[in-house]
């Protein structure tokens, strides 16, 4: 909340003054926004785009791959994604085989 308030009023008051009034460090304020930017960059593929990649790998292997192998194949192709995200998307879109 404090960081959002400073961001909204950064044109009215200097960041340093606002940080001092709210009792936070200027470095902490800047670090917060760098961290948020890093999180946004990390998830560069939308769910829809990732499902297309998952289905392509799944089809290329004639449906024999489960989520662990598909996850490894995506990593081999340079697509950085979490295991749980692949598993969840496969389950949601019916790609995960039911045995």
Helices and strands as residue ranges (DSSP letters): H 2-8, H 15-22, H 26-42, H 47-60, H 67-76, H 83-92
